[in-house]
């Protein structure tokens, strides 16, 4: 179960990297469509679903961020109760809270553009927390106490 915990932690970190790649792909494609192809982005273009290189990146970012990552984070939190990782529930809880904040920032960012700054910073927090949780699951909790090790060397 400890391995499953670690795998889920690293999947969340990988999903954050996929999120960054997807949105970068979408924005670069949008820029090319506007600069080189003369595309115009306005409400009518958005409603007619513009076709430009990278448009799928927006869809991937939205579906991943709204459905997949929260689901993985919730499963990760549930797994943490069974994994017997020292502090594992706490770290999985931190990840879940950061994911909830991330989704909230993403939703409200469509109304308040400056929340995009916090959305980007919080993504780094989600990534870091997930990596930290994964690393904690990889450490062995069965190391001897320092007094025991010193006593065995003095004999």
C-alpha positions in Angstrom: 0.0 0.0 0.0 3.0 2.3 0.6 4.0 1.9 -3.0 0.5 2.7 -4.2 0.6 5.8 -2.1 3.9 6.8 -3.6 2.7 6.1 -7.1 -0.4 8.3 -6.6 1.7 11.1 -5.2 3.9 11.1 -8.2 1.0 10.8 -10.6 -0.4 14.0 -9.2 3.0 15.7 -9.7 3.1 14.4 -13.3 -0.4 15.7 -13.9 0.6 19.2 -12.8 3.4 19.0 -15.4 0.9 17.8 -18.0 -1.3 20.8 -17.1 1.6 23.2 -17.6 2.5 21.6 -20.9 -1.1 21.6 -22.1 -1.8 25.3 -21.4 1.5 26.3 -22.9 0.8 24.3 -26.0 -2.6 26.0 -26.3 -1.3 29.5 -25.7 1.6 29.1 -28.2 -0.9 27.7 -30.8 -3.2 30.6 -30.2 -0.4 33.1 -30.6 0.6 31.5 -33.9 -3.0 31.5 -35.1 -3.3 35.2 -34.4 0.2 36.3 -35.6 0.7 34.2 -38.6 -2.7 33.1 -39.7 -4.5 36.4 -39.0 -6.9 34.8 -36.6 -9.1 37.0 -34.4 -10.0 36.0 -30.9 -13.3 37.5 -29.8 -16.5 36.2 -28.2 -17.8 35.0 -31.6 -14.6 33.0 -32.3 -14.8 31.4 -28.9 -18.4 30.5 -29.3 -17.7 29.0 -32.8 -14.9 26.9 -31.3 -11.8 28.2 -33.2 -9.6 25.7 -34.9 -5.9 26.5 -34.3 -2.8 24.4 -33.6 -2.9 23.7 -29.9 -6.6 24.3 -29.2 -6.8 20.8 -27.7 -4.4 22.0 -25.0 -7.2 24.2 -23.5 -9.6 21.1 -23.4 -6.9 18.9 -21.8 -6.1 21.6 -19.2 -9.8 22.0 -18.4 -10.8 18.4 -18.2 -7.6 17.4 -16.4 -7.9 20.2 -13.9 -11.6 19.9 -13.2 -12.1 16.2 -13.2 -9.0 14.0 -13.3 -6.6 15.6 -10.8 -9.3 16.2 -8.2 -10.4 12.5 -8.5 -6.8 11.3 -8.2 -6.2 13.6 -5.2 -9.3 12.3 -3.5 -8.3 8.7 -4.1 -4.8 9.5 -2.8 -6.3 11.0 0.4 -8.4 7.9 0.9 -5.4 5.6 0.3 -3.4 7.6 2.8 -5.4 6.1 5.6 -4.3 2.6 4.7 -0.8 3.2 3.5 0.9 3.5 6.9 3.2 6.2 5.8 4.3 8.3 8.7 2.5 11.6 8.3 1.0 10.3 5.1 -2.6 11.4 5.9 -1.4 14.9 6.7 0.6 15.2 3.4 -2.2 13.7 1.3 -4.6 16.2 3.0 -2.3 19.0 2.1 -2.3 17.9 -1.5 -6.1 17.6 -1.5 -6.6 21.0 0.0 -4.1 22.6 -2.5 -6.0 20.8 -5.4 -9.3 22.2 -4.1 -7.8 25.7 -4.0 -6.4 25.2 -7.5 -9.7 24.3 -9.0 -11.4 27.2 -7.2 -8.7 29.7 -8.5 -9.2 28.3 -12.0 -12.9 28.7 -11.9 -12.9 32.2 -10.4 -10.0 33.2 -12.7 -12.5 33.4 -15.5 -14.0 36.3 -13.6 -10.9 37.9 -12.0 -7.9 37.6 -14.2 -5.4 38.5 -11.5 -6.2 35.1 -9.8 -4.2 33.6 -12.7 -1.1 34.6 -10.8 -2.2 32.6 -7.7 -3.3 29.7 -9.9 0.2 29.5 -11.3 1.9 29.7 -7.9 -0.5 27.2 -6.4 0.2 24.8 -9.2 3.8 24.8 -8.0 2.6 24.2 -4.5 0.5 21.2 -5.6 3.5 19.8 -7.5 5.8 20.3 -4.5 3.4 18.8 -2.0 2.8 15.8 -4.1 6.6 15.2 -4.6 7.2 15.6 -0.9 4.4 13.1 -0.1 5.9 10.6 -2.5 9.4 11.0 -1.1 8.0 10.5 2.5 6.5 7.2 1.3 9.9 6.1 0.0 11.7 6.6 3.3 12.0 3.7 5.6 10.6 4.1 9.1 12.5 1.1 10.4 15.9 2.7 11.0 17.4 1.9 14.4 17.5 4.6 17.0 20.8 6.3 17.4 21.3 4.9 21.0 20.8 1.4 19.7 23.3 1.9 16.9 25.9 3.4 19.3 25.5 0.5 21.8 26.1 -2.1 19.1 29.3 -0.4 18.0 30.8 -0.3 21.5 30.6 -4.0 22.1 
